[in-house]
């Protein structure tokens, strides 16, 4: 099989990244369900055919957007040297900053597009969210071992922490009830943290 020169492959990768960024901007502005390939092409000054030269179909576009999301959230979960509860706080506040910077993220995760139209994407989103909760639970169990949390609460505490992130994301990016989750997040985490050892 013949391959295009590296420069051509890079150009295609750049264009794919540009399409992902446009989709994120449109999702933040108009919502996920409003996005069409015609709208993407119009925003980029391209024809729909040009968009489809980089992605074979709309599902492939959404898959690339989800890959973008997983890559950035994966970086957020990379472990640093810190006490378990401090690590949980770092991740939680990192989520708040991410939601503020990319309000399209909650719209994507909560969208029917990802959960009904494309079953494979639904599975990936579900597994990603479940993986976050497993990671939280593991850190809470470490905190329990170190005497910072009451035994027997790791599962419920992990669910509550994840629900707090999702709730703030929903209120901020979709309902516009929270102007800046970075300001509300520390208070909410402090309240959650106080419940671990009481």
C-alpha positions, 0 to 999 in steps of 0.5 A: 500500500502506498502512503502519502508523504508525511507532510500530506498526512500532517495536513490531513491531521491538522484539518481533522483537528480543526474540524474537531475544534469547530464541532466543540465551538458549535456544540457550546454555541448551539447544542450537539443536536443542532450540528450538521456536516453542512453547518461544520462546512459553512463555519470552516468555509468548506464544502460538505464534500471537503469535510467528508474527505477527512471523515467518512461519516458523521459518526467518525467526526463524533468519535474524533471529538470523543477521542479528544475528550478522553485524551484531555481527561486522561491527562487530568487523571494522571497520578501525582505524588500527593495524599489521596484526598488532595489528589481527589481535590486536584482532579475535582478542581481540574474538572471545574477548570475544564468545564469552564474552558470547554462548555461543550464537554457537558453538552456532549456527555449528556447529549442524546446523540452520544447515547441513542444515535450511536451505540458504540459512542454510548458505550465509550462514554459510559465506560469513561464515566464508570472509569472515573468513578472507579478511580475515585473509589480507589483513591478514597479507599487509599484515604481510608487506609490512611485514616482520612475516611471512615471505612465502608463509604468509598462506593457512596463517596465516589458516586457522590463526588462524580455526581457533584461534578456532573451536577455542576457541569449541567448547571454551568454549561446547560442551565447557565445557573453557575457562572463559573464552576471554578468558584463554586467547586472549592466550596462543594469539594470542602463540604464533600471532604468533610463528610468523609471523616464524620 
